[in-house]
Amino acid sequence: MGTSIELTIGGVSLSYAKNNMGIDFGFLFQEGDETRRTLDGIDYEYYADHPELQDILHEHEAVFARPLARMLPRLALLNYSIETARAEYESIVADATETQSWNAPLAAPFLTFDEYCELVCRYPLVGLSAGSIEEDEKAKGRLKLDADFDRVPWTDNSDMFWSEVSYFGAKLAILSAESMLHVLALNPENLAVDVVWEFGPLVHAGWEGREAFHPGVRRKQKVLIATEGASDVRIIKRALDILRPDITDFFNFVDVDERHHFWGTGNLVKFAEGLLRIDIHNKVLFVFDNDAEGVEAYRKLEALNLPSNMRSMVLPSLDELRNFPARGPEGVGSADINGRAAAIECYLDLNLPAYPPARILWSNYKADIDAWQGALEFKESYQRHFYDQSPESIRTGSYDATKLVQLLDALIAEAALVSPSV
């Protein structure tokens, strides 16, 4: 008979393989997601009669499990979205419509994507019955009364069900696992339900080695973040670890413990030029400060026509930086420092005890972009203040991380647009 492996959510099968791994879904999970679950197909009476085999039972029940809500950021970084799900569904409908044209006409048209999503979300996963019933009509449970199920395109597994939850999956889980997770997430009641990859039985049966199953982003899915200074790396890395822990493993950074290898915008541009010459296939995101020098370097990099596996960005322009104290030849005034003086320290909490209000000091004029370059006074003090904070204070708001959150959101959005090299 063989042994199956499934990716499930709330008992609904999203992907299935037999006697082999099938799709490697390890990238959906992180360290700490391995656990045990009671699984169908395990002879628990045998283990009850052999208590000395408890360690083997633990291996037999091994799964990766993670709540759907904590999986969505990981999917987004790999460019899966509700819009990619829409395109997938509409492609299935188009194929089904073409096939149907050779057969008897449908009693009602196929559901639109929005109607399909509404149907999927009409029945929260936690409310579906898993009790096995042999008679098909009774196995459908409440769902047999819903005529919209007949308006979903037919697939090879549409008649393989034995319970209400399996009927729901057989009829509605017709998209890829990644797309189905996005559709199911439209119902807030599903967000707390675990997505489970049940690999233990396959390993126990000897079809795959245990080493084949490990959580975390795969090498080709990682993005190298290249910055113009060591402080940028340290701040971004710590902010990700604390504020976006569910995706921190997506990012690699140049090691700056000893020194930064590409100090300054000019060297970072040269680094990018070098990567272009050697045709590197890794995913790389170049990050520049939101100041005059950063904008100038960003424009130079954009002129290189970077391939799809490389992108560049400037730290985001924020409303909080549009009316910022600045000191120049004419004294202290207010200025919009976006694109002129917003280095990464400007995105930290700038309310420092025993220090005057934060301000910018104008320095030199950049003729190429017609803008003055400025720098934040006492920037090292703001860095130290950030490093001294506990993760809890940064997460809960006693340390003002609102600008850092906006920075991370912009960086993550850019990283999601970096495509694997083909």
C-alpha positions in Angstrom: 0.0 0.0 0.0 2.8 2.4 0.7 3.0 5.5 2.9 1.6 8.9 2.3 2.8 12.4 3.4 0.5 15.3 3.5 0.4 19.1 4.1 -2.9 19.8 5.9 -4.7 22.5 7.7 -7.6 21.7 10.0 -7.8 18.2 8.5 -8.0 19.5 4.9 -5.3 18.1 2.7 -3.5 20.7 0.6 -0.8 18.5 -0.8 -0.3 14.7 -1.0 2.5 12.4 -2.1 3.1 8.6 -1.7 6.3 6.8 -1.0 8.4 10.0 -1.5 8.7 13.5 -0.1 6.7 15.2 -2.9 7.0 18.9 -2.6 9.5 20.1 0.0 7.5 22.4 2.3 10.2 22.9 4.8 10.5 26.5 3.8 7.1 27.2 5.4 8.4 26.4 8.8 11.2 27.6 11.2 13.2 26.1 14.0 11.0 25.3 16.9 8.0 24.2 14.7 8.7 20.5 15.0 6.3 18.7 17.3 4.2 15.5 17.5 0.6 14.8 16.5 -1.7 11.8 16.6 -1.9 10.7 13.0 -4.1 8.3 11.0 -2.4 5.1 9.9 -0.3 4.6 13.1 -1.1 1.4 15.0 -1.4 2.8 18.5 -2.5 -0.5 19.9 0.9 -1.9 18.9 2.7 0.9 20.6 0.5 0.5 23.7 1.6 -3.2 23.9 5.2 -2.2 23.5 6.0 0.7 25.8 9.7 0.2 25.2 9.1 1.7 21.7 8.0 5.1 22.9 11.1 6.8 21.3 10.1 5.2 18.0 6.5 6.4 18.4 7.8 9.9 18.9 9.6 9.7 15.6 6.6 8.2 13.9 4.4 11.1 15.0 6.9 13.8 14.0 5.4 16.8 12.1 6.1 20.5 11.5 3.2 22.6 12.6 2.7 26.4 12.5 -0.4 28.7 12.8 -1.6 30.0 9.4 -1.3 33.6 10.6 2.5 33.1 11.2 2.9 31.5 7.8 1.5 34.3 5.7 4.5 36.6 6.0 6.7 33.8 4.7 4.5 33.2 1.7 4.4 36.9 0.9 8.2 37.1 0.8 8.1 34.3 -1.8 5.7 36.4 -3.9 2.6 34.3 -3.1 -0.5 36.5 -2.6 -4.3 36.5 -3.1 -3.7 37.8 -6.6 -1.5 34.9 -7.6 -4.3 32.7 -6.2 -6.8 34.5 -8.3 -4.7 33.9 -11.5 -4.3 30.3 -10.6 -8.1 29.8 -10.1 -9.0 31.7 -13.3 -6.6 29.5 -15.2 -8.3 26.4 -13.8 -11.7 27.8 -14.7 -10.6 28.6 -18.3 -9.4 25.0 -18.7 -12.5 23.6 -17.2 -14.7 25.8 -19.4 -12.9 24.6 -22.5 -13.3 21.0 -21.5 -17.0 21.6 -20.6 -17.7 23.0 -24.1 -17.3 19.4 -25.4 -19.7 18.0 -22.9 -23.2 18.8 -21.6 -23.6 22.4 -20.5 -23.4 23.2 -16.8 -26.6 23.9 -14.9 -24.9 27.0 -13.5 -21.7 28.8 -14.4 -18.5 28.3 -12.5 -18.0 30.5 -9.5 -15.9 33.6 -10.0 -12.8 33.8 -7.9 -14.5 36.2 -5.4 -17.5 33.8 -5.2 -15.1 30.9 -4.7 -13.3 32.7 -1.9 -16.6 33.5 -0.2 -17.6 29.8 -0.4 -14.2 28.6 1.1 -14.6 31.1 3.9 -18.3 30.3 4.5 -17.3 27.3 6.6 -14.6 27.9 9.2 -12.2 24.9 9.4 -12.7 24.4 13.1 -16.4 23.7 12.5 -16.0 20.9 10.0 -16.7 17.4 11.1 -14.0 14.8 10.6 -16.1 11.7 11.4 -15.8 9.0 8.7 -19.0 7.9 7.0 -19.2 5.4 4.2 -22.3 6.8 2.4 -21.3 9.7 0.2 -24.3 11.9 0.7 -24.2 11.5 4.5 -20.4 12.1 4.4 -20.9 15.6 3.0 -22.7 16.6 6.2 -24.1 20.2 6.1 -22.2 20.9 2.9 -24.6 18.7 0.8 -27.2 21.4 1.0 -24.9 24.1 -0.5 -25.4 24.2 -4.3 -22.4 26.4 -4.8 -20.1 23.3 -4.4 -21.4 22.1 -7.8 -20.1 25.4 -9.4 -16.5 24.7 -8.6 -14.4 23.1 -11.4 -14.0 19.4 -11.1 -10.6 17.9 -10.3 -9.3 14.3 -10.2 -9.8 14.2 -6.4 -13.3 15.7 -6.3 -15.0 12.4 -5.5 -12.5 11.2 -2.9 -14.1 12.0 0.4 -15.5 10.2 3.5 -16.4 13.0 5.9 -17.5 16.6 5.9 -13.9 18.0 6.2 -12.6 15.7 3.4 -15.5 16.7 1.2 -14.6 20.3 1.8 -11.0 19.6 0.8 -11.8 17.4 -2.2 -14.2 20.0 -3.7 -12.5 23.3 -2.7 -8.8 22.6 -2.3 -8.1 22.8 -6.0 -5.3 25.4 -5.9 -1.7 25.0 -5.0 -1.0 24.7 -1.2 0.4 28.2 -1.1 -2.6 29.7 -2.9 -5.1 27.8 -0.8 -3.5 29.1 2.4 -4.0 32.6 1.2 -7.7 32.0 0.4 -8.3 30.2 3.7 -6.7 33.1 5.5 -9.4 35.5 4.3 -11.6 34.0 7.1 -10.1 35.3 10.4 -11.3 32.2 12.2 -8.8 30.1 10.2 -5.7 32.2 11.2 -5.1 30.3 14.5 -5.4 26.9 12.8 -2.1 25.0 12.4 -0.7 24.1 9.0 0.9 20.7 9.5 3.4 18.8 7.4 3.1 15.1 8.5 6.5 13.6 7.6 7.0 11.2 10.5 5.2 8.2 8.9 7.2 8.5 5.6 10.5 8.5 7.5 9.4 5.7 9.8 8.6 3.5 6.8 12.0 4.2 5.3 10.9 6.0 2.2 13.0 9.1 3.1 15.8 9.8 5.5 15.1 12.0 8.5 17.8 14.5 7.3 15.6 15.3 4.3 13.1 17.1 6.5 14.4 20.4 8.0 12.7 23.7 8.6 13.8 27.1 7.2 14.3 29.0 4.0 16.2 27.2 1.3 19.4 28.7 0.0 18.0 29.9 -3.3 15.1 31.6 -1.4 17.4 33.8 0.8 18.1 37.4 0.1 21.5 39.0 0.8 21.2 42.5 2.2 24.1 44.7 1.3 24.3 48.1 3.0 26.7 51.1 2.9 27.6 50.9 6.6 28.1 48.5 9.5 25.4 50.3 11.6 22.8 49.7 8.9 23.5 45.9 9.1 23.3 45.8 12.8 20.2 47.9 13.2 18.3 46.1 10.4 19.3 42.7 11.6 18.3 43.4 15.2 15.0 45.0 14.1 14.1 41.9 12.0 15.0 39.5 14.8 12.8 41.4 17.3 9.9 42.8 15.2 9.7 40.3 12.3 10.9 37.0 13.8 8.7 34.9 11.5 10.8 35.8 8.4 14.3 36.6 9.8 15.8 33.4 8.3 15.0 34.8 4.8 17.9 37.3 5.1 21.6 37.0 5.0 24.0 39.9 5.8 27.6 40.6 5.1 29.6 39.8 8.3 30.5 43.1 9.9 31.8 41.9 13.3 35.3 42.8 12.3 34.8 45.6 9.8 32.4 46.5 7.0 33.7 45.5 3.6 31.9 48.0 1.5 32.1 51.2 3.6 30.3 54.1 1.9 28.0 54.5 -1.1 30.8 54.4 -3.6 32.2 51.1 -2.5 28.7 49.6 -2.4 28.2 50.6 -6.0 31.5 49.0 -6.9 30.5 45.8 -5.1 27.3 45.7 -7.2 29.3 46.2 -10.3 31.6 43.3 -9.3 28.6 41.0 -8.8 27.3 41.9 -12.2 30.6 41.1 -13.8 30.8 37.6 -12.3 27.0 37.0 -13.0 26.2 36.0 -9.5 22.9 34.1 -9.2 22.1 34.8 -5.6 19.2 37.1 -4.6 20.7 40.5 -3.5 19.1 43.7 -2.2 21.3 46.8 -2.0 20.0 49.2 0.7 21.0 52.9 0.7 20.4 55.6 3.3 17.7 58.1 2.5 20.1 61.0 2.2 21.7 62.9 -0.7 24.6 60.5 -1.1 22.3 57.4 -0.9 19.9 58.8 -3.5 22.9 59.6 -5.8 24.3 56.1 -5.4 20.9 54.5 -5.9 20.5 56.3 -9.2 23.9 55.1 -10.4 22.9 51.5 -9.5 19.6 51.8 -11.3 21.4 52.9 -14.4 23.2 49.6 -14.4 20.0 47.7 -15.4 20.2 45.2 -12.6 19.0 41.6 -13.4 15.9 40.2 -11.8 17.9 38.6 -8.9 19.2 42.0 -7.8 17.3 45.1 -6.6 18.2 48.3 -4.9 16.3 50.6 -2.6 16.6 53.8 -0.6 15.3 53.8 3.0 11.6 54.9 2.8 10.6 58.5 2.9 8.4 59.1 5.9 6.0 61.9 7.0 7.8 62.0 10.4 10.9 63.2 8.5 9.3 66.0 6.5 9.4 68.7 9.2 12.7 67.9 11.0 15.0 70.4 12.9 18.1 71.2 10.9 21.1 73.5 11.5 22.9 75.2 8.6 24.6 78.5 7.8 21.4 80.4 8.5 20.8 78.8 11.9 18.2 76.2 13.0 15.0 75.7 11.1 12.7 72.9 9.9 13.4 70.9 6.8 12.2 67.9 4.9 15.2 65.6 5.3 13.8 62.7 3.1 16.4 62.2 0.3 18.8 64.6 1.9 19.8 63.6 5.4 17.8 60.5 6.6 20.4 58.0 7.5 19.3 54.8 9.3 19.7 56.4 12.7 16.8 58.8 11.9 14.5 55.7 12.0 15.3 55.0 15.6 13.7 56.5 18.7 15.1 60.0 18.8 13.8 60.9 22.3 17.0 60.5 24.3 17.0 61.6 28.0 19.7 64.2 28.8 20.1 65.0 25.1 18.6 68.0 23.2 16.0 67.5 20.6 17.3 65.6 17.6 18.5 67.7 14.6 20.3 67.5 11.4 23.6 69.3 10.5 23.8 70.3 6.9 27.3 69.7 5.4 27.8 69.6 1.6 25.9 70.2 -1.6 25.4 67.4 -4.1 25.2 69.0 -7.5 24.2 65.8 -9.4 20.9 65.6 -7.5 20.5 69.3 -6.6 20.3 68.6 -2.8 22.2 69.2 0.4 23.7 66.4 2.3 23.1 66.3 6.1 23.8 64.1 9.1 22.1 63.5 12.4 24.0 64.9 15.3 24.9 62.4 18.1 23.9 59.5 15.8 26.2 57.1 17.8 24.2 57.9 20.9 20.9 56.9 19.2 22.5 53.7 18.1 23.7 52.8 21.6 20.3 53.6 23.0 18.7 51.2 20.5 21.2 48.4 21.3 20.6 48.9 25.0 16.9 48.3 24.7 15.4 44.9 25.6 13.5 43.1 22.8 10.4 43.4 25.0 10.6 47.2 25.2 11.0 47.5 21.4 8.1 45.1 20.8 5.7 46.7 23.3 6.2 50.4 22.4 8.1 51.8 25.4 10.8 52.3 22.8 9.4 54.1 19.8 9.9 51.7 16.9 7.2 53.1 14.6 9.7 54.4 12.0 11.7 51.2 12.2 8.5 49.2 11.5 7.9 51.3 8.4 11.5 50.7 7.3 11.2 47.0 7.7 7.9 46.9 5.8 9.5 48.8 2.9 12.6 46.4 2.9 10.4 43.3 3.0 8.3 44.6 0.1 11.4 45.1 -2.0 12.9 41.8 -1.0 9.7 40.0 -2.2 10.3 41.5 -5.6 13.8 40.0 -6.0 13.3 37.0 -8.3 15.4 33.9 -8.3 18.0 33.7 -11.1 17.0 31.5 -14.0 
